[in-house]
Amino acid sequence: MQENRKEVVLVGIETHICVSQTALELKDHGYNVVVLADAVSSSSPQERVLALQRMSSSGITINSVEGWVFETLESAEHPSFRQVSSLLKQTANTRTQTVQALL
């Protein structure tokens, strides 16, 4: 794992306002920005989708919680892999329902 990474992971509400403005500003300041699509929302599903598309086209990485977590762990050899994997399995249905409700 790299120690001096300039990466910021964003989650939050009002994707089309707060999250996107923060993401774009951080990118302008040289950070690698990741927005977790299943951990952001908006008052309007269309606004959320448009904001994610805009951020993606601006070079911001859009990922899922599960995808980002496993990328961060880097391999099944990570000491926390089994514990994290178990937790993600336990919350999979809730995360799926959340994403479906937002679409």
KEKE-192669 format. One record per atom (N, C-alpha, C): atom name; residue number from 1; residue in three letters; x, y, z. Coordinates in nm, 3 decimals, decimal comma, m for minus. Layout:
BEGIN
+----+-----+-----+---------+---------+---------+
|  a |   k |   r |       u |       v |       w |
+----+-----+-----+---------+---------+---------+
| CA | NUM | ALA |       X |       Y |       Z |
...
+----+-----+-----+---------+---------+---------+
This chain:
BEGIN
+----+-----+-----+---------+---------+---------+
|  a |   k |   r |       u |       v |       w |
+----+-----+-----+---------+---------+---------+
|  N |   1 | MET |   0,084 |  m0,117 |   0,000 |
| CA |   1 | MET |   0,000 |   0,000 |   0,000 |
|  C |   1 | MET |   0,089 |   0,124 |   0,000 |
|  N |   2 | GLN |   0,053 |   0,222 |  m0,080 |
| CA |   2 | GLN |   0,128 |   0,346 |  m0,086 |
|  C |   2 | GLN |   0,098 |   0,432 |   0,036 |
|  N |   3 | GLU |   0,200 |   0,487 |   0,099 |
| CA |   3 | GLU |   0,182 |   0,566 |   0,220 |
|  C |   3 | GLU |   0,151 |   0,712 |   0,194 |
|  N |   4 | ASN |   0,200 |   0,769 |   0,086 |
| CA |   4 | ASN |   0,183 |   0,912 |   0,061 |
|  C |   4 | ASN |   0,080 |   0,939 |  m0,048 |
|  N |   5 | ARG |  m0,028 |   0,863 |  m0,048 |
| CA |   5 | ARG |  m0,131 |   0,882 |  m0,148 |
|  C |   5 | ARG |  m0,209 |   1,009 |  m0,120 |
|  N |   6 | LYS |  m0,246 |   1,076 |  m0,224 |
| CA |   6 | LYS |  m0,333 |   1,192 |  m0,212 |
|  C |   6 | LYS |  m0,468 |   1,151 |  m0,267 |
|  N |   7 | GLU |  m0,533 |   1,061 |  m0,196 |
| CA |   7 | GLU |  m0,663 |   1,012 |  m0,240 |
|  C |   7 | GLU |  m0,768 |   1,047 |  m0,136 |
|  N |   8 | VAL |  m0,881 |   1,092 |  m0,184 |
| CA |   8 | VAL |  m0,993 |   1,125 |  m0,097 |
|  C |   8 | VAL |  m1,113 |   1,045 |  m0,146 |
|  N |   9 | VAL |  m1,182 |   0,981 |  m0,052 |
| CA |   9 | VAL |  m1,301 |   0,904 |  m0,083 |
|  C |   9 | VAL |  m1,420 |   0,981 |  m0,028 |
|  N |  10 | LEU |  m1,518 |   1,008 |  m0,115 |
| CA |  10 | LEU |  m1,632 |   1,087 |  m0,074 |
|  C |  10 | LEU |  m1,761 |   1,006 |  m0,069 |
|  N |  11 | VAL |  m1,839 |   1,033 |   0,033 |
| CA |  11 | VAL |  m1,975 |   0,982 |   0,048 |
|  C |  11 | VAL |  m2,058 |   1,100 |   0,098 |
|  N |  12 | GLY |  m2,189 |   1,095 |   0,080 |
| CA |  12 | GLY |  m2,269 |   1,204 |   0,134 |
|  C |  12 | GLY |  m2,402 |   1,219 |   0,064 |
|  N |  13 | ILE |  m2,468 |   1,329 |   0,099 |
| CA |  13 | ILE |  m2,599 |   1,357 |   0,040 |
|  C |  13 | ILE |  m2,588 |   1,478 |  m0,053 |
|  N |  14 | GLU |  m2,689 |   1,494 |  m0,133 |
| CA |  14 | GLU |  m2,694 |   1,598 |  m0,235 |
|  C |  14 | GLU |  m2,572 |   1,590 |  m0,327 |
|  N |  15 | THR |  m2,566 |   1,476 |  m0,395 |
| CA |  15 | THR |  m2,456 |   1,446 |  m0,486 |
|  C |  15 | THR |  m2,433 |   1,558 |  m0,587 |
|  N |  16 | HIS |  m2,542 |   1,614 |  m0,636 |
| CA |  16 | HIS |  m2,533 |   1,716 |  m0,742 |
|  C |  16 | HIS |  m2,489 |   1,852 |  m0,689 |
|  N |  17 | ILE |  m2,480 |   1,869 |  m0,559 |
| CA |  17 | ILE |  m2,437 |   1,997 |  m0,503 |
|  C |  17 | ILE |  m2,310 |   1,974 |  m0,421 |
|  N |  18 | CYS |  m2,328 |   1,931 |  m0,298 |
| CA |  18 | CYS |  m2,215 |   1,921 |  m0,203 |
|  C |  18 | CYS |  m2,107 |   1,823 |  m0,249 |
|  N |  19 | VAL |  m2,148 |   1,703 |  m0,283 |
| CA |  19 | VAL |  m2,049 |   1,601 |  m0,319 |
|  C |  19 | VAL |  m1,975 |   1,640 |  m0,446 |
|  N |  20 | SER |  m2,047 |   1,682 |  m0,550 |
| CA |  20 | SER |  m1,979 |   1,714 |  m0,675 |
|  C |  20 | SER |  m1,891 |   1,837 |  m0,662 |
|  N |  21 | GLN |  m1,935 |   1,941 |  m0,591 |
| CA |  21 | GLN |  m1,852 |   2,060 |  m0,574 |
|  C |  21 | GLN |  m1,725 |   2,027 |  m0,496 |
|  N |  22 | THR |  m1,740 |   1,946 |  m0,392 |
| CA |  22 | THR |  m1,623 |   1,905 |  m0,313 |
|  C |  22 | THR |  m1,528 |   1,821 |  m0,398 |
|  N |  23 | ALA |  m1,583 |   1,726 |  m0,473 |
| CA |  23 | ALA |  m1,500 |   1,640 |  m0,556 |
|  C |  23 | ALA |  m1,423 |   1,719 |  m0,660 |
|  N |  24 | LEU |  m1,491 |   1,811 |  m0,728 |
| CA |  24 | LEU |  m1,425 |   1,890 |  m0,832 |
|  C |  24 | LEU |  m1,318 |   1,982 |  m0,774 |
|  N |  25 | GLU |  m1,344 |   2,040 |  m0,658 |
| CA |  25 | GLU |  m1,245 |   2,126 |  m0,595 |
|  C |  25 | GLU |  m1,122 |   2,046 |  m0,550 |
|  N |  26 | LEU |  m1,146 |   1,930 |  m0,490 |
| CA |  26 | LEU |  m1,033 |   1,846 |  m0,448 |
|  C |  26 | LEU |  m0,950 |   1,804 |  m0,568 |
|  N |  27 | LYS |  m1,016 |   1,768 |  m0,678 |
| CA |  27 | LYS |  m0,943 |   1,731 |  m0,800 |
|  C |  27 | LYS |  m0,857 |   1,847 |  m0,848 |
|  N |  28 | ASP |  m0,914 |   1,968 |  m0,844 |
| CA |  28 | ASP |  m0,837 |   2,087 |  m0,884 |
|  C |  28 | ASP |  m0,715 |   2,110 |  m0,795 |
|  N |  29 | HIS |  m0,719 |   2,060 |  m0,672 |
| CA |  29 | HIS |  m0,607 |   2,073 |  m0,579 |
|  C |  29 | HIS |  m0,512 |   1,953 |  m0,585 |
|  N |  30 | GLY |  m0,529 |   1,869 |  m0,685 |
| CA |  30 | GLY |  m0,434 |   1,761 |  m0,708 |
|  C |  30 | GLY |  m0,465 |   1,628 |  m0,641 |
|  N |  31 | TYR |  m0,583 |   1,615 |  m0,584 |
| CA |  31 | TYR |  m0,619 |   1,489 |  m0,519 |
|  C |  31 | TYR |  m0,680 |   1,393 |  m0,619 |
|  N |  32 | ASN |  m0,655 |   1,265 |  m0,597 |
| CA |  32 | ASN |  m0,729 |   1,160 |  m0,667 |
|  C |  32 | ASN |  m0,858 |   1,142 |  m0,589 |
|  N |  33 | VAL |  m0,970 |   1,165 |  m0,654 |
| CA |  33 | VAL |  m1,099 |   1,163 |  m0,585 |
|  C |  33 | VAL |  m1,178 |   1,041 |  m0,629 |
|  N |  34 | VAL |  m1,232 |   0,971 |  m0,530 |
| CA |  34 | VAL |  m1,319 |   0,856 |  m0,553 |
|  C |  34 | VAL |  m1,453 |   0,887 |  m0,488 |
|  N |  35 | VAL |  m1,561 |   0,873 |  m0,564 |
| CA |  35 | VAL |  m1,695 |   0,889 |  m0,511 |
|  C |  35 | VAL |  m1,759 |   0,751 |  m0,511 |
|  N |  36 | LEU |  m1,811 |   0,710 |  m0,396 |
| CA |  36 | LEU |  m1,875 |   0,579 |  m0,384 |
|  C |  36 | LEU |  m2,022 |   0,594 |  m0,419 |
|  N |  37 | ALA |  m2,058 |   0,544 |  m0,536 |
| CA |  37 | ALA |  m2,192 |   0,567 |  m0,593 |
|  C |  37 | ALA |  m2,305 |   0,513 |  m0,506 |
|  N |  38 | ASP |  m2,279 |   0,405 |  m0,433 |
| CA |  38 | ASP |  m2,384 |   0,350 |  m0,348 |
|  C |  38 | ASP |  m2,379 |   0,408 |  m0,207 |
|  N |  39 | ALA |  m2,305 |   0,517 |  m0,190 |
| CA |  39 | ALA |  m2,299 |   0,586 |  m0,061 |
|  C |  39 | ALA |  m2,322 |   0,736 |  m0,076 |
|  N |  40 | VAL |  m2,385 |   0,774 |  m0,188 |
| CA |  40 | VAL |  m2,425 |   0,912 |  m0,211 |
|  C |  40 | VAL |  m2,570 |   0,914 |  m0,254 |
|  N |  41 | SER |  m2,635 |   1,026 |  m0,231 |
| CA |  41 | SER |  m2,776 |   1,038 |  m0,271 |
|  C |  41 | SER |  m2,805 |   1,182 |  m0,311 |
|  N |  42 | SER |  m2,924 |   1,203 |  m0,361 |
| CA |  42 | SER |  m2,974 |   1,336 |  m0,395 |
|  C |  42 | SER |  m3,124 |   1,335 |  m0,372 |
|  N |  43 | SER |  m3,180 |   1,453 |  m0,362 |
| CA |  43 | SER |  m3,325 |   1,463 |  m0,345 |
|  C |  43 | SER |  m3,397 |   1,415 |  m0,470 |
|  N |  44 | SER |  m3,327 |   1,413 |  m0,582 |
| CA |  44 | SER |  m3,382 |   1,367 |  m0,709 |
|  C |  44 | SER |  m3,290 |   1,261 |  m0,768 |
|  N |  45 | PRO |  m3,344 |   1,145 |  m0,801 |
| CA |  45 | PRO |  m3,260 |   1,042 |  m0,862 |
|  C |  45 | PRO |  m3,190 |   1,088 |  m0,990 |
|  N |  46 | GLN |  m3,258 |   1,170 |  m1,069 |
| CA |  46 | GLN |  m3,197 |   1,219 |  m1,193 |
|  C |  46 | GLN |  m3,076 |   1,307 |  m1,164 |
|  N |  47 | GLU |  m3,086 |   1,390 |  m1,061 |
| CA |  47 | GLU |  m2,975 |   1,476 |  m1,024 |
|  C |  47 | GLU |  m2,853 |   1,394 |  m0,983 |
|  N |  48 | ARG |  m2,878 |   1,285 |  m0,910 |
| CA |  48 | ARG |  m2,769 |   1,197 |  m0,866 |
|  C |  48 | ARG |  m2,698 |   1,137 |  m0,986 |
|  N |  49 | VAL |  m2,774 |   1,083 |  m1,080 |
| CA |  49 | VAL |  m2,717 |   1,019 |  m1,198 |
|  C |  49 | VAL |  m2,637 |   1,121 |  m1,279 |
|  N |  50 | LEU |  m2,694 |   1,239 |  m1,302 |
| CA |  50 | LEU |  m2,624 |   1,342 |  m1,379 |
|  C |  50 | LEU |  m2,495 |   1,385 |  m1,309 |
|  N |  51 | ALA |  m2,500 |   1,400 |  m1,178 |
| CA |  51 | ALA |  m2,381 |   1,441 |  m1,103 |
|  C |  51 | ALA |  m2,271 |   1,335 |  m1,113 |
|  N |  52 | LEU |  m2,307 |   1,209 |  m1,100 |
| CA |  52 | LEU |  m2,208 |   1,102 |  m1,112 |
|  C |  52 | LEU |  m2,147 |   1,100 |  m1,252 |
|  N |  53 | GLN |  m2,230 |   1,119 |  m1,354 |
| CA |  53 | GLN |  m2,179 |   1,123 |  m1,491 |
|  C |  53 | GLN |  m2,084 |   1,242 |  m1,510 |
|  N |  54 | ARG |  m2,123 |   1,358 |  m1,458 |
| CA |  54 | ARG |  m2,040 |   1,478 |  m1,472 |
|  C |  54 | ARG |  m1,905 |   1,458 |  m1,404 |
|  N |  55 | MET |  m1,908 |   1,405 |  m1,281 |
| CA |  55 | MET |  m1,783 |   1,383 |  m1,209 |
|  C |  55 | MET |  m1,695 |   1,283 |  m1,283 |
|  N |  56 | SER |  m1,756 |   1,177 |  m1,332 |
| CA |  56 | SER |  m1,680 |   1,076 |  m1,405 |
|  C |  56 | SER |  m1,613 |   1,136 |  m1,529 |
|  N |  57 | SER |  m1,688 |   1,217 |  m1,603 |
| CA |  57 | SER |  m1,630 |   1,277 |  m1,723 |
|  C |  57 | SER |  m1,524 |   1,382 |  m1,690 |
|  N |  58 | SER |  m1,520 |   1,426 |  m1,564 |
| CA |  58 | SER |  m1,417 |   1,522 |  m1,519 |
|  C |  58 | SER |  m1,295 |   1,453 |  m1,461 |
|  N |  59 | GLY |  m1,292 |   1,320 |  m1,469 |
| CA |  59 | GLY |  m1,175 |   1,246 |  m1,422 |
|  C |  59 | GLY |  m1,183 |   1,197 |  m1,279 |
|  N |  60 | ILE |  m1,300 |   1,206 |  m1,220 |
| CA |  60 | ILE |  m1,319 |   1,156 |  m1,084 |
|  C |  60 | ILE |  m1,362 |   1,010 |  m1,094 |
|  N |  61 | THR |  m1,303 |   0,927 |  m1,011 |
| CA |  61 | THR |  m1,334 |   0,784 |  m1,013 |
|  C |  61 | THR |  m1,466 |   0,760 |  m0,940 |
|  N |  62 | ILE |  m1,555 |   0,686 |  m1,006 |
| CA |  62 | ILE |  m1,681 |   0,646 |  m0,945 |
|  C |  62 | ILE |  m1,668 |   0,497 |  m0,918 |
|  N |  63 | ASN |  m1,694 |   0,458 |  m0,795 |
| CA |  63 | ASN |  m1,680 |   0,318 |  m0,756 |
|  C |  63 | ASN |  m1,793 |   0,282 |  m0,662 |
|  N |  64 | SER |  m1,800 |   0,158 |  m0,623 |
| CA |  64 | SER |  m1,896 |   0,113 |  m0,522 |
|  C |  64 | SER |  m1,821 |   0,094 |  m0,391 |
|  N |  65 | VAL |  m1,896 |   0,087 |  m0,282 |
| CA |  65 | VAL |  m1,833 |   0,063 |  m0,152 |
|  C |  65 | VAL |  m1,754 |  m0,067 |  m0,157 |
|  N |  66 | GLU |  m1,818 |  m0,173 |  m0,203 |
| CA |  66 | GLU |  m1,752 |  m0,303 |  m0,206 |
|  C |  66 | GLU |  m1,629 |  m0,302 |  m0,296 |
|  N |  67 | GLY |  m1,642 |  m0,245 |  m0,414 |
| CA |  67 | GLY |  m1,528 |  m0,240 |  m0,505 |
|  C |  67 | GLY |  m1,411 |  m0,164 |  m0,445 |
|  N |  68 | TRP |  m1,440 |  m0,049 |  m0,385 |
| CA |  68 | TRP |  m1,334 |   0,032 |  m0,326 |
|  C |  68 | TRP |  m1,268 |  m0,040 |  m0,208 |
|  N |  69 | VAL |  m1,349 |  m0,103 |  m0,124 |
| CA |  69 | VAL |  m1,293 |  m0,172 |  m0,007 |
|  C |  69 | VAL |  m1,197 |  m0,281 |  m0,051 |
|  N |  70 | PHE |  m1,237 |  m0,363 |  m0,147 |
| CA |  70 | PHE |  m1,149 |  m0,471 |  m0,189 |
|  C |  70 | PHE |  m1,025 |  m0,419 |  m0,262 |
|  N |  71 | GLU |  m1,039 |  m0,309 |  m0,337 |
| CA |  71 | GLU |  m0,921 |  m0,249 |  m0,399 |
|  C |  71 | GLU |  m0,825 |  m0,198 |  m0,293 |
|  N |  72 | THR |  m0,879 |  m0,143 |  m0,186 |
| CA |  72 | THR |  m0,797 |  m0,090 |  m0,079 |
|  C |  72 | THR |  m0,723 |  m0,202 |  m0,005 |
|  N |  73 | LEU |  m0,791 |  m0,314 |   0,016 |
| CA |  73 | LEU |  m0,727 |  m0,428 |   0,081 |
|  C |  73 | LEU |  m0,618 |  m0,489 |  m0,007 |
|  N |  74 | GLU |  m0,633 |  m0,476 |  m0,137 |
| CA |  74 | GLU |  m0,538 |  m0,519 |  m0,238 |
|  C |  74 | GLU |  m0,533 |  m0,669 |  m0,264 |
|  N |  75 | SER |  m0,553 |  m0,754 |  m0,163 |
| CA |  75 | SER |  m0,553 |  m0,898 |  m0,187 |
|  C |  75 | SER |  m0,617 |  m0,972 |  m0,070 |
|  N |  76 | ALA |  m0,645 |  m1,098 |  m0,095 |
| CA |  76 | ALA |  m0,702 |  m1,182 |   0,010 |
|  C |  76 | ALA |  m0,600 |  m1,211 |   0,120 |
|  N |  77 | GLU |  m0,476 |  m1,174 |   0,098 |
| CA |  77 | GLU |  m0,371 |  m1,193 |   0,198 |
|  C |  77 | GLU |  m0,375 |  m1,085 |   0,307 |
|  N |  78 | HIS |  m0,452 |  m0,981 |   0,285 |
| CA |  78 | HIS |  m0,462 |  m0,874 |   0,385 |
|  C |  78 | HIS |  m0,516 |  m0,932 |   0,516 |
|  N |  79 | PRO |  m0,462 |  m0,895 |   0,630 |
| CA |  79 | PRO |  m0,504 |  m0,951 |   0,759 |
|  C |  79 | PRO |  m0,653 |  m0,931 |   0,791 |
|  N |  80 | SER |  m0,714 |  m0,827 |   0,735 |
| CA |  80 | SER |  m0,855 |  m0,799 |   0,764 |
|  C |  80 | SER |  m0,950 |  m0,851 |   0,657 |
|  N |  81 | PHE |  m0,897 |  m0,921 |   0,557 |
| CA |  81 | PHE |  m0,978 |  m0,961 |   0,442 |
|  C |  81 | PHE |  m1,103 |  m1,040 |   0,482 |
|  N |  82 | ARG |  m1,086 |  m1,143 |   0,562 |
| CA |  82 | ARG |  m1,201 |  m1,228 |   0,596 |
|  C |  82 | ARG |  m1,306 |  m1,151 |   0,676 |
|  N |  83 | GLN |  m1,263 |  m1,072 |   0,769 |
| CA |  83 | GLN |  m1,356 |  m0,994 |   0,851 |
|  C |  83 | GLN |  m1,433 |  m0,893 |   0,765 |
|  N |  84 | VAL |  m1,363 |  m0,823 |   0,680 |
| CA |  84 | VAL |  m1,426 |  m0,724 |   0,593 |
|  C |  84 | VAL |  m1,518 |  m0,792 |   0,493 |
|  N |  85 | SER |  m1,474 |  m0,902 |   0,435 |
| CA |  85 | SER |  m1,556 |  m0,976 |   0,340 |
|  C |  85 | SER |  m1,686 |  m1,022 |   0,405 |
|  N |  86 | SER |  m1,677 |  m1,070 |   0,526 |
| CA |  86 | SER |  m1,796 |  m1,114 |   0,599 |
|  C |  86 | SER |  m1,892 |  m0,998 |   0,623 |
|  N |  87 | LEU |  m1,839 |  m0,885 |   0,662 |
| CA |  87 | LEU |  m1,922 |  m0,767 |   0,686 |
|  C |  87 | LEU |  m1,991 |  m0,721 |   0,558 |
|  N |  88 | LEU |  m1,919 |  m0,722 |   0,448 |
| CA |  88 | LEU |  m1,978 |  m0,682 |   0,321 |
|  C |  88 | LEU |  m2,088 |  m0,778 |   0,278 |
|  N |  89 | LYS |  m2,070 |  m0,907 |   0,302 |
| CA |  89 | LYS |  m2,175 |  m1,004 |   0,270 |
|  C |  89 | LYS |  m2,299 |  m0,979 |   0,354 |
|  N |  90 | GLN |  m2,281 |  m0,945 |   0,480 |
| CA |  90 | GLN |  m2,395 |  m0,919 |   0,570 |
|  C |  90 | GLN |  m2,474 |  m0,796 |   0,528 |
|  N |  91 | THR |  m2,408 |  m0,700 |   0,466 |
| CA |  91 | THR |  m2,475 |  m0,574 |   0,430 |
|  C |  91 | THR |  m2,510 |  m0,566 |   0,282 |
|  N |  92 | ALA |  m2,485 |  m0,671 |   0,207 |
| CA |  92 | ALA |  m2,506 |  m0,668 |   0,062 |
|  C |  92 | ALA |  m2,650 |  m0,634 |   0,025 |
|  N |  93 | ASN |  m2,748 |  m0,696 |   0,089 |
| CA |  93 | ASN |  m2,887 |  m0,671 |   0,054 |
|  C |  93 | ASN |  m2,926 |  m0,527 |   0,082 |
|  N |  94 | THR |  m2,882 |  m0,474 |   0,193 |
| CA |  94 | THR |  m2,914 |  m0,335 |   0,228 |
|  C |  94 | THR |  m2,854 |  m0,240 |   0,126 |
|  N |  95 | ARG |  m2,729 |  m0,263 |   0,088 |
| CA |  95 | ARG |  m2,664 |  m0,176 |  m0,009 |
|  C |  95 | ARG |  m2,734 |  m0,185 |  m0,144 |
|  N |  96 | THR |  m2,773 |  m0,304 |  m0,186 |
| CA |  96 | THR |  m2,844 |  m0,322 |  m0,313 |
|  C |  96 | THR |  m2,977 |  m0,250 |  m0,311 |
|  N |  97 | GLN |  m3,051 |  m0,264 |  m0,202 |
| CA |  97 | GLN |  m3,181 |  m0,196 |  m0,192 |
|  C |  97 | GLN |  m3,163 |  m0,045 |  m0,194 |
|  N |  98 | THR |  m3,059 |   0,005 |  m0,131 |
| CA |  98 | THR |  m3,032 |   0,149 |  m0,132 |
|  C |  98 | THR |  m3,006 |   0,200 |  m0,271 |
|  N |  99 | VAL |  m2,923 |   0,129 |  m0,346 |
| CA |  99 | VAL |  m2,890 |   0,170 |  m0,482 |
|  C |  99 | VAL |  m3,016 |   0,164 |  m0,570 |
|  N | 100 | GLN |  m3,095 |   0,059 |  m0,558 |
| CA | 100 | GLN |  m3,216 |   0,048 |  m0,638 |
|  C | 100 | GLN |  m3,314 |   0,160 |  m0,607 |
|  N | 101 | ALA |  m3,322 |   0,198 |  m0,482 |
| CA | 101 | ALA |  m3,414 |   0,306 |  m0,443 |
|  C | 101 | ALA |  m3,369 |   0,440 |  m0,500 |
|  N | 102 | LEU |  m3,238 |   0,455 |  m0,520 |
| CA | 102 | LEU |  m3,184 |   0,581 |  m0,571 |
|  C | 102 | LEU |  m3,198 |   0,592 |  m0,723 |
|  N | 103 | LEU |  m3,213 |   0,481 |  m0,792 |
| CA | 103 | LEU |  m3,219 |   0,483 |  m0,938 |
|  C | 103 | LEU |  m3,357 |   0,516 |  m0,989 |
+----+-----+-----+---------+---------+---------+
